[in-house]
């Protein structure tokens, strides 16, 4: 299937030598939710701004739904919605005026029913006649989302959309994102709330120091790079690990009453069964055990400190 967004050889350098992006190649499919993760200054916003035409890349080509974003800027930009981190809206206008005006900027005819539905989806309908200066920060953020959706984009960028907003908005926004995906809209988001990416995204891209380290299906990423842990609640605390358990990667916690074993989920043999047998031979009894798998956040933190070649090698393993 032809990607709805295709990025080839994209880089961005500034005077003074700062290289914000380093030869990014990326394809995103229609109807996909793609999460771009990276620390502050990694290049996430620079990438979004290049696609949206806010900045001019140093090298590379970008096509949105088949339109070159530089040669066919107007056609490409009309297909893209952007919810930026910063609020650049007229606080002296009403919610309704801001949203409908944004639709008109893209040359679309009025569609009051569509605008009403957006405002209702974002719990803004009761505020439609209020001026933005009277709204809370969370409500203004909702208006930004409504504004970005007003011209019915096929591709929606959400740049840190829920940073510093209330739980209710976060819930409303993710419900809306699911509805958009069901209608075939492609959603690309950057977020520091990694649990949201873990819940929502189909694929995850990790960017650090302007370089796209990897792009992978979320489930595959967690399966290949995730670690699993088995924790034994011991019947009798241990003062130290016995020499007979030296073949396993173990840690004693909680004053010796908890024994933790971390292993690679992709290994041919996890070693759990043999560990339990060895504990029995050493008369180490446990009264309970529990397991957990690495979260996407833990995987992400590990990857941003891993060279690109090494990260790719881990995925291929």
C-alpha positions in Angstrom: 0.0 0.0 0.0 1.3 3.5 -0.9 2.1 5.5 2.2 0.0 8.6 2.9 3.2 10.4 4.1 6.6 9.7 2.7 9.8 11.3 3.9 13.1 10.7 2.1 16.6 12.0 3.0 15.3 14.8 5.2 17.8 16.9 7.1 17.9 20.3 8.7 21.0 22.3 9.5 21.2 25.8 10.9 23.8 28.5 10.7 26.4 27.9 13.4 26.6 24.2 12.6 23.6 22.8 14.5 22.2 19.8 12.7 18.6 19.4 14.0 17.8 16.4 11.7 20.1 13.9 10.2 18.8 12.2 6.9 15.4 10.9 8.1 13.6 8.3 6.0 10.1 7.4 7.1 6.8 6.1 5.5 3.5 6.3 7.4 0.4 4.5 6.2 -3.1 5.8 5.8 -5.2 5.4 9.0 -2.1 4.7 11.2 -1.4 6.1 14.6 2.3 6.7 14.7 4.1 7.8 17.9 7.3 9.7 17.7 9.2 9.5 21.0 12.4 11.4 21.9 13.8 13.6 24.7 13.6 17.4 24.5 15.8 18.7 21.7 15.7 15.4 19.8 14.2 16.8 16.6 10.6 15.9 17.0 9.2 19.4 16.4 11.7 20.1 13.7 10.5 17.1 11.8 6.8 18.1 12.2 7.6 21.7 11.2 9.4 20.5 8.0 6.5 18.4 7.0 4.0 21.2 7.6 6.1 23.8 5.7 6.9 25.9 8.8 10.6 25.5 8.2 12.5 24.7 5.0 14.6 21.5 5.2 18.2 21.5 4.1 17.8 18.3 2.0 15.2 15.8 1.3 11.7 15.3 -0.1 8.3 15.0 1.6 5.1 13.9 -0.1 1.7 14.0 1.6 -1.1 11.9 -0.1 1.0 12.1 -3.3 1.7 15.9 -3.2 5.2 17.2 -2.8 5.1 19.5 0.2 7.4 22.1 -1.5 6.3 22.0 -5.1 2.6 21.5 -4.3 2.6 23.2 -1.0 -1.0 24.4 -1.0 -2.5 21.1 -2.0 -0.3 19.2 0.5 -0.9 21.6 3.4 -4.7 21.4 2.9 -4.5 17.7 3.7 -2.5 18.3 7.0 -3.8 19.4 10.4 -1.4 20.6 13.1 -1.9 20.9 16.8 1.3 22.7 17.9 2.8 22.9 21.4 2.5 26.7 21.5 -0.8 28.5 21.5 -1.0 31.0 18.6 -4.7 31.9 18.6 -6.7 35.2 18.8 -7.9 35.3 22.4 -10.4 38.0 21.6 -12.4 35.8 19.2 -15.0 33.2 20.2 -14.5 29.5 20.0 -16.9 29.3 17.1 -15.3 32.1 15.1 -11.8 30.7 15.5 -12.8 27.3 14.4 -14.9 28.3 11.4 -12.4 30.9 10.3 -9.6 28.3 10.2 -11.8 26.2 7.9 -12.3 29.1 5.5 -8.5 29.7 5.3 -8.2 26.4 3.5 -10.9 27.5 1.0 -13.6 25.1 2.2 -17.3 26.1 2.2 -19.0 26.5 5.6 -20.2 23.3 7.3 -21.8 24.2 10.6 -22.9 20.6 11.3 -19.3 19.4 11.0 -17.9 22.2 13.2 -20.6 21.5 15.8 -19.6 17.8 15.9 -16.0 18.6 16.5 -16.8 21.0 19.3 -19.1 18.4 20.9 -16.5 15.7 20.6 -14.1 18.0 22.5 -16.7 19.1 25.1 -16.5 22.7 23.7 -20.1 23.1 22.4 -21.3 24.9 25.6 -18.3 27.3 25.2 -18.8 28.0 21.5 -19.9 31.7 22.1 -17.2 32.5 24.7 -14.0 34.4 23.9 -10.8 32.5 24.2 -9.4 34.9 26.8 -12.1 33.6 29.2 -11.1 29.9 28.8 -8.8 27.9 30.9 -5.6 26.6 29.5 -7.1 23.1 29.0 -10.0 24.6 27.1 -7.7 26.6 24.9 -5.9 23.4 24.1 -9.2 21.9 23.0 -9.7 24.8 20.7 -6.3 24.2 19.1 -7.4 20.7 18.3 -10.8 21.8 16.9 -9.0 24.4 14.8 -6.6 21.7 13.4 -9.6 19.5 12.5 -11.8 22.2 11.0 -10.7 21.6 7.4 -11.1 17.8 7.6 -7.4 16.9 7.2 -6.2 13.4 6.1 -3.1 13.7 8.2 -3.1 15.1 11.8 0.0 16.1 13.7 -0.3 16.3 17.5 2.9 17.9 19.0 2.8 17.1 22.7 -1.0 17.6 22.7 -1.7 16.7 26.3 1.3 18.2 28.0 0.1 20.0 31.1 -3.6 19.4 30.5 -6.2 17.8 32.7 -7.1 14.1 32.7 -10.6 14.8 31.2 -9.1 16.5 28.1 -6.6 13.7 27.7 -9.5 11.1 27.7 -11.7 13.2 25.3 -8.8 13.7 22.9 -7.8 10.0 22.8 -11.4 9.0 22.2 -11.4 11.5 19.3 -8.2 10.1 17.9 -9.7 6.6 17.8 -12.7 8.0 15.9 -10.4 9.8 13.4 -8.4 6.6 12.9 -11.6 4.7 12.2 -12.4 7.2 9.5 -9.0 6.7 7.9 -7.2 9.8 9.2 -3.5 9.3 9.9 -2.4 10.6 13.3 1.3 11.3 14.1 1.9 12.3 17.7 4.8 13.3 19.9 4.4 12.8 23.6 6.2 12.6 26.9 3.4 10.6 28.3 4.8 7.3 27.0 1.9 5.3 28.5 -0.3 7.1 25.9 1.9 5.9 23.1 1.9 2.4 24.5 -1.9 2.4 24.6 -2.7 4.2 21.3 0.1 3.8 18.8 0.3 1.2 16.0 4.0 1.9 15.4 6.7 3.7 17.4 9.6 5.8 16.1 12.4 6.8 18.4 14.5 9.9 17.6 17.5 11.2 19.4 20.0 14.0 18.5 18.2 14.5 15.2 18.5 10.8 14.2 15.7 8.4 13.8 17.1 5.5 15.7 14.4 3.0 14.8 10.9 2.5 13.6 9.0 -0.6 14.6 5.5 -2.0 15.3 4.8 -1.3 18.9 4.0 -5.0 19.7 7.2 -6.2 18.0 9.3 -3.6 19.7 8.1 -4.6 23.1 8.5 -8.3 22.3 12.0 -8.0 20.9 13.4 -5.4 23.4 11.3 -6.0 26.4 12.6 -7.7 29.5 10.6 -9.9 31.8 11.0 -10.2 35.5 10.0 -13.0 37.9 9.9 -12.0 41.6 9.8 -14.6 44.3 8.5 -13.6 47.8 10.6 -15.9 50.0 9.3 -17.8 52.9 12.5 -17.1 54.8 14.7 -14.0 54.0 18.2 -14.6 52.7 21.2 -12.6 54.0 23.0 -13.1 50.7 22.7 -15.0 47.4 23.9 -18.6 47.7 26.8 -19.6 45.4 24.6 -22.2 43.9 22.5 -19.5 42.2 25.4 -17.9 40.3 24.1 -19.0 36.9 21.1 -16.6 37.0 20.9 -12.8 37.0 19.4 -12.3 40.4 18.9 -9.5 42.9 17.8 -9.6 46.5 15.4 -6.9 47.5 13.3 -5.9 50.6 15.9 -7.0 53.2 16.4 -10.4 51.5 12.7 -11.3 51.4 12.3 -10.8 47.6 14.3 -12.5 44.9 14.1 -11.0 41.5 15.1 -12.6 38.2 15.3 -10.6 35.0 15.6 -12.4 31.6 15.3 -11.8 27.9 11.9 -12.7 26.6 13.3 -13.6 23.2 15.9 -16.1 24.5 15.4 -19.7 23.5 15.4 -20.7 27.2 14.3 -18.3 29.9 15.9 -20.3 32.7 12.9 -19.9 35.0 12.2 -23.6 35.3 15.8 -24.5 36.0 16.0 -21.6 38.6 12.9 -23.0 40.4 14.4 -26.5 40.5 17.7 -25.2 41.8 16.0 -23.2 44.5 14.2 -26.3 45.6 17.5 -28.2 45.7 18.9 -25.5 47.9 15.8 -25.6 50.1 14.9 -22.0 49.3 11.1 -21.8 49.6 8.9 -19.1 48.2 5.3 -18.3 49.2 4.3 -16.2 46.2 5.6 -15.0 42.8 4.7 -12.4 40.3 5.8 -11.4 36.8 6.1 -8.2 34.9 7.3 -7.1 31.4 9.2 -4.0 30.5 7.1 -1.0 29.7 7.5 1.1 26.6 9.1 3.8 28.7 11.8 1.5 30.0 12.5 0.4 26.4 12.6 4.0 25.2 15.0 5.1 27.9 17.3 2.3 27.0 17.2 3.1 23.3 18.0 6.8 23.4 21.3 5.9 25.0 22.0 3.2 22.4 23.8 3.9 19.1 21.6 3.5 16.0 23.5 0.5 14.6 23.3 -1.3 18.0 19.6 -0.6 18.3 18.9 -2.0 14.8 21.0 -5.0 15.6 18.9 -5.7 18.8 15.7 -5.6 16.7 17.2 -8.0 14.1 18.3 -10.5 16.7 
